[in-house]
Amino acid sequence: MNLTSSPLHTGYPQAAVKRNHLLRFAPLMLAGSMLMASHGALALTAKLGTSLPETHPQTLGAKKFAELVKEKTHGEITIQVFPNAMLGNDVSMTSMAQAGTLEFTVPSTATLASLNDNFSIVSLPFQFDSEQQADKVLDGPAGKMLLDSLKAKQLDALDFWENGFRHITNSRRPITTLEDLQGLKVRTMQNNLYIDLFNDLKANAVPMPVNELFTALETGAVDGQENPYTVIYAQHFSDVQKYLSKTAHAYDALVLLASDNFMKQLTDAQRQAIHEAADEATVYERQTSRELNSKLLDELKQTMTINDVPASERQRMRDALQPLTKRYTERLDPAVVSAFEQALASSRQQ
């Protein structure tokens, strides 16, 4: 299949060419240009890199954030958005933000677990029952503990964004029972929790960056993958996957990150404007994600065989993963675990 034949397949050959071109001029780009704003203050141009296409809420939210920052700083800060892994994958862009060579990025909490194990708690299987419950937990003290911890990693974590509940697609069979997962080669994020999760369910986990996934599915290097509906649609996985099973086995959050090096260069007023813009962009991104997840499921039904997973089978999967959940929580900061458990209990009572 020729990925360049459709304008919506914006991830692979074109991105590689653009990335090579960008690397040639990296010293100029990564310095960040400084101009004069209309009222005489120094104007900064910053970069924000995302790993997903322009149609995905991650990038739509990034563009809204850039728009709000420009508005709230009266043109003093302009943010250029580079979507679809043009600047690298989540892991490399997070490293760039730490080093101060990229001003903003929006990685998954699964990616951030490589910097701080405690971020794994967000991805524990079958932990959240709804997006609203996730909001209550992540926007409260438990979530703030995680965001604040990144300061020690030269990152200013602004807000939690949403990727959504993850579901399994594959080219071999619908997943209706726990046993249907056995032997499936399932791509996972480059995250130990997700690798162990699928191996514990007797699938064969194959970690790789999302921008390499379409080709792996197309060539049969992997049988399937797991992602929210928005990613499945934006990355056109339905072109190379027949079955979508609504497992909702984990909730995936994103984090809007700023380079601490960049934030230190700003005035107090500019930093305040960025935080206000982040809060407003968070509301927009989550709303967009939820609206699209609902709408896109209907779109995916046009080309994929979609099935619900019986509650009894989801419970069997949950039970099979209890040793994994125990194993991972024992590695985490007890204060973080306690805060999350209290927040989850409180959210279920409301």
N, C-alpha and C positions, 0 to 999 in steps of 0.2 A: 504493500500500500504506500502510495506517495503522500507523505504528510504535508507537502507543500501545495497539494492540490486544493486545499480548503483554507480560506483566510482565517477560519477559527482554530485551525491547528497551528497555533503560534508558538509552540514550545521548543522545537527541536533543531532542525538544521538552521533555521533563521537565527535562533537564539545563540547557537554556537558561533555563527559568523559574527553576530553583534558582540558577543562576549570577547572574541579574539580582537575585534577592532577596539573595544573599550580598554582591553589590557594594554594595547600599544600606547594609549594615551592616559594610562592610569595616573602617572605622577601629576598631570595637570588636573584631571577630574577629581582626584581624591583630596586635593588641597582645598577645594571649595572656593568658588570665586567670591570676591568682595567688591561691591559697587556702591554708589551713593544713592540712597533713597531720595524720594522727591523732596523731603523736608530736611535733607542734609545729613541724616545719620548714615552710618555704614550699613549697607545692605548685604546680607549673607545669602548665598545659594547653597543649599544642602541637598543631599541625595537620600532617597528612601527606596530600599530594595525589597521586593516581594518575590516569592517563589512560584506564585500561581498566576494564571492569565488575567487579562484586563477585565474579563467578565465575572471573575470570582469576587466574593465579598471582601476578601483580604485586600485585593488591589482597589476595589471600589471604595473601601474604607480609607485606604491610604490616600487616594485622590481627594476624598472629602477632608481628611486631616490636613493635607497640603493647602487646600482652598481656605480652610478656617484659619490656619497659621498665618497665611498671607494677609487675610482680612484683619485678624486681631493684632498683628504687628504693624499694620498700616504699610505693608510692602517692605518692611525691613528684612523679613526672612522669606525667601522663596524656596519651596521644596520641589525638587524634580523626582518624579516617581519612575522607577525602573522595574517593570513587572516581569513575571515569567522567568525568573532565575537569570536575567540578563547580567546581573552582577555576581552570580554564584548561587549555590543552594543555601538552605537555612543555616547549616552548620558554618559554612565559610562566611556568610554575611554577618552572622553573630560574632564571629572572630574578628571581622573587619570593624564592627562597631566597638568591640572591646579595645582594639588598637587605635581607634580614632580616625580610621580611614573611610568609614561609612557613618553617616550621621544618624540614620534611622533604619530599622528593619522590623519585621513582624513574624518571628518564628513561633513554632508550636511549643507548648510547654514540654512536649516530649523531647524536643531538641534541647531545651534549657536544662533538662535533667542531667545532661552531660557536664553542666557547670555546677549544678546544685542538685544532689539526689532528691531533695525534698519536693522538687517539681513533679516527680513521678506520682505523687499522691493524687494529682488531678486526673491522671489517666487510668487509675485502678479500675478494673473491669466491673461493669454493672453497678457503678457507684451512684450515678445520678439517674433520677427518674424523668426529669424534664429540664428544658433550658432555663425555665424560671427558677428552679431549684439551684441550678449551677450559678445563676446570677447572685442569688442570696448568699451562697457560700463564698464565691470568689470576690464579691464586692465588699465583703465584711472583713473582720480582723484576721481570719484564716488566710484569705487571699493576700491581704496587705503584708503579712509575714513573709510570704514568698516574694512579692515584688520588692520589698525593702532589702531582701537578702542579696539582690543582684548589684547593689551599690558597691559591695566588696569586689565585684567582678568588672568594675569600670563601666557599668551600665546603669542607666536611669530608666527603670521600668515604669511606664506611664499608666497603662490600663490593660485589663484582660479583654481580648476580643474573642469572637466565636468562630470556630470552624464547624462544629456541630457533632451530632452523634454519628459514629462510624458504622458502616454496614459492609457486608462482604459481597463482592462480585467474583465470578469465575466463568470459565469457558467449558466446564465439564458437567456440572450438575447443580440443581438447586440445593441449598442447605436447609433441610427441614428437621434434621436430627443432629445430635452431637457427633454421631458416627460419620455423617456426610463430610466432615472436615478431614477425616483421616487420609493422609497421603497427598493432600492438595499442596502444591507449591504456591504459597501466598506471600506476595511482597508485603513487607512491613517497613515502617520508618526505621531509621538507623538509631534505634533506641532499645536498650536491653529488655525493658518491660514488655514491649510489643513483641519482640523476638521470642521471649520466654512464654508469653501468653499463647501464641499460636503453636509453638512446639509442645506446650502442655496440653493443648487440645488435639494433639497428634497430627497436626498439619506440619508442613515443612516451611518454616519461616525463611524468607529471602530478603534481607535488608538492602535497600537502595534508595537514592534520592528520587523524589517524585518526578523530576524532569527527565529521568531515564526510563520511567515506568512504561510509557506507551509502547515504545519499541520492544521492551521485554515481554509485554502482553501480546503484541502483534506476532512476534517470532516464536512464542511458546516457551520462552525461557522461564516464565512463571505462568501458573494456571489462573491466578486471580490476585486480588488486592482488597484492601479495606479502606474506605474513606466515606466522608459525608456525601450526600447527593450533589452538593454544589461542586465538589471536586470531580466526582464521576462525570458530571455533565461538562464542566469547563474544560476538562482534559480529554473529552471525547472517548472515554473508556468504553462507552456503549458500542463503538465501532468494532471493538475487538473482544467484547465480553457478552455472553448471552444471558447469564443468570445474575439477578440481584436479589439477595436474601436480606430481609430487614432484621438484622441481628441486634443493632443498637448496643453493641457489646462494650463500647467505651465512649465517653464524651471527650471531644478534643477542643481545647482552648488555645488561643494565640495570645501573644503578649506584644504590645506596641513598645518597642525599645528605642531609647535615644542613647547615643554615645555620651558617656559622662564627660569625656574630653570636650565635646561640642557644647554641652550644656554649661560647662564652666566658663566658656567664652562669652556667654550672653549676659545681658543686664537682668536685674530682678524682674523688670516688667516683661521682658521677652520670655523669660522662663515661665512666668505666670500665664502669659498668653498661650504658650505651648501646652501647659497643663489644662487650661480651659478648652483649647481646641481638641485635645485628646479626649476629654470627657464627652464633649459633644459628638465627636467622631465615633466614639464607642457606642453611643445610643444608635447612631445611624448604621454602623456596621452590623450590630447584632440584629436590628430590625430587618436589614437587607438580607442577612443570612437566613433568618427564619422565614421570610416571605419567599425567598428563592428555593429553600429546601422543600417547602410545600408545593410550590408551582412546578419545580423541576422534576419531582417524582412523576407527575402526570406526563411530562415530556418523555421521560425515560421509559415509560410504559409503552410508548409507540414502537420501540425497537428492542426492548429487553423483556424477558420473562421474570416477573417480580413476584416474590412470595413472602408472606408473613411467616415468622417462626413461632410455633406454638409456645405459649407461656411455660408449659411444662419442660420443653426442651431448652428454653433460655435458662430456666432454673437449673437444669442439669449442667449446662455450661458454667453457670455461676458456681455451682457446687464443685465442679472439677477444677475451678480456678481459685478456690479458697486457700489451698496451700501456697499458691503464688502470691495472693494478696497478703497473707500472713508473713511470707518470706520478705516481701518488699517493705511492708510497714515496719518490720523489725529493724530495718536499716536506716530508717528515717529519724529525724529529730523528734523525740517524744512530745515536745511542746507543739510542734506542727501537727503531728498525728492527733493529739488531744484537741487542738483548735478545730481541725477538720471534722472530727467525730462530733464535737459539740454543735458545730454549724450545721452538719447534716441532720442531726437529731432535731434541732430547732426548726430547720426548713421543712421537715416532714410533719411537724405539728401545726404548721401555719396553713 
